[in-house]
Amino acid sequence: MPLQTNNWADLTWPEDCDTDLDLGAIAEDQECFITPKLSQISDLYITPDNSPAASEPFTWALGVPSANASGIDNTVTDNTASKIITVKGGVAAPEKVEIAGPKRQTNVIERRYTLDLEVEVTDNSMRELLRQLQSGYTSFKFWFGTLGGNLFGPEAGIRPAKVDAELPLDSADDGREVGRLIIEYISVNGDPVRNTNPYA
């Protein structure tokens, strides 16, 4: 499968030097302090590529997601439904690809993000799923939710560029079996859109 990149449809950047970038409106009162929402990733929604198409976890109206709980079924084994995985993790600042232009100008043309997610391996089914993902399977789209109640990813989902999983065994006396799921994705126009998670 060719390398998958994401180009968010809701965000348009200038394509030439004659095109202005119209900056969006922001809060008028910048001194009013509101506590930022919790950022830890807590939920991962995966929809496999399939024919016929797998049911999705969200329905969308004008770019706003609503819950479609019937689209999630963790028990199916034929990719006909989406899966939700409870995780604990984050996404670091991206690695950037820059190109140099005239007069020492540079431009970021690509960003590679890495989700580093801890998964509780409390039963063999989760361990087997992580073993499957060690194959590098990328034929799916995904969204991720945070403890703060936000959902990241557009209606079309986020396409992974690289997937891996690890199943280390801690040598400590109180060590526990915890899996690690690593998903990388590439964007040519910045971070994905954020919405309120309808499942939060």
N, C-alpha and C positions, 0 to 999 in steps of 0.2 A: 504494500500500500504506500502511495506517495506521502511525503510529509504533509501533515495537515496544519494549516495556519488559520487564524481567525481574523476577520475584518468586520468589526462591529457595524451593523447597518445603521444604528441610531446616531453614530458619531462621524461627522464629515470633517476632514482636515483640508486646508487649502492645497490644491494640486499644482499651483504655479505662483509666481511672485506677484501677480496682479490680483490675486484673490484675497480678500480680507477674511479674517476669522472673527466672527461676531461672538463675543464673550457673553455667556449666559448671565442671568440675574442671580444675585446671591443675597444673603440676609442684609438688611439695611443697618441693623444694630449689631455691630461686630463685638461690642463689649458685653452683651448679654451672654453669660456663660451657661451653656447646657452641657451636661455630662455626655461625652461620646458613648456610643453603644459598645458593648462587648464585641471583640473582634475574633475570638477563637472560633475556628470552624468546627461545627458540631454535627452536620449532616451532609452527606454526599448522595445526590440523586443521579442515577445512571440509566440512560435509555439506550439499549443496544440497537445497532443498525440491523435491520431484519427485513425480510420480504415474506408476508406482508408486514407493514410497519408495526413495531412494538407500541403498546399504549404508553402514553406519556404521563408524568406526574402532575403536569400543570395544563390548564387551559388559559388562553391569553386573550385579552380584549384591550386593544389600543396599547399594547406593550406592557400591560399590567397582568401579573399571573394570579390565577385562582387555583385552589386545591382541586385536584382530580384524583382523589384517593383510590378510585377504582383502577387507575392507571398504574398503581404500584402493587406488585405481588412478589414478595421475596421467595415464594415457594415454587415458582415455575422454573423449569430447566430448559425451556425451548426459546428463550429470548422474546417471548410475546408480550412481556410487561416490563416496566421499569423496576429498578431495585433502589432501596434506600439503605444506606450504611451509616450507622452511628459512629462517629469518629471524634478524635481530639487532635487538633493541629492548626496549622496556619499556612500562609503563603508569604514568602519573603519578597523583598524588593527584587525586581526582575534583573536578569542579565540583559545588557543592551548591545545591539549591533549598531554601530555608527558608521557613517560614510563622511569623508572629508570633501569639502567643496572649495571654491575659490576664496581667497582672502581669509584663510584660516577658519572658515565656517564649517560647522559639523551639523549633522542631522541624525537623529535616532530613527532607523528604518524598521526596527524589529525589537520586540521585547519577549524574552523567554521567562515564564513564571514557573515556579515549582511549588506544588502543594505537597507538604510533608505531613502525613496523617497517621496517627496512632489508632490501631484497631484492636479492640479486646478480642482475644482468641479464646472464648469461653466454651466453644463447642467445635466439633470437627468440621462442620459445614463451613464455618468462617475460615478455618485454616485451609480447607480445600479450595475455596474461592480465591484466597490470596495466592495459593500455589498456581491456580489457573492464570492469574494476572501476571505471574512471573514470566509468562510466555511473551509479554510485550503487546498483548491484544489492545488495539486502539480503535476498533470498529464500534464506537459509541459516542454519544454526546453526554454532557453532564452539566450540572449546576451544583453550587455548594451554598449551604446556609450557615449562619453564625449564631452564637449564643445571644447576640444582641437582636435577633429576629430579622436579620436581613438575608436576602437571597441574591446571589451573584450569578450572572449569566443572562443572555438575551433569550428571546423566544426560540431561536434556532439552537440554543445550547452552546456549550464550549466544546471545541474539538481538541482531543489530546494529541500531543506530538510524541510523547513517550510515556510508557507506563511500566512500573516495576513494583515488586513487593518483596519484603524481607520478613523472615520469621526467626529472629535471633532468640537465643535462650540465655537469659541472664544467669550469671554464676553466683550471684549474691544469695545468702541464706534465705532471704525473703523475696527472691526474684519470682516474677510471674511471666507467663507466656503472653506477650503482647506483639502483635504484628505491626508492620509498617507498610503503608501504601504511598507510593510516590508517583504523582502525576505531573507531567510537564505540559504546558501549552504555550503556543506562540501567538502573539498578536502584532499586527502591523499598524494598529492605531490605538495603543494604550490599553487601559484596564477595562474590564467588562462592566456593563451596566449593573446598577444595584436597585433592587426593589424590596418591598416588605415581603417576607416569607409567609405565604398563606398557611403554612403548617406550624408556624411558631406560636 
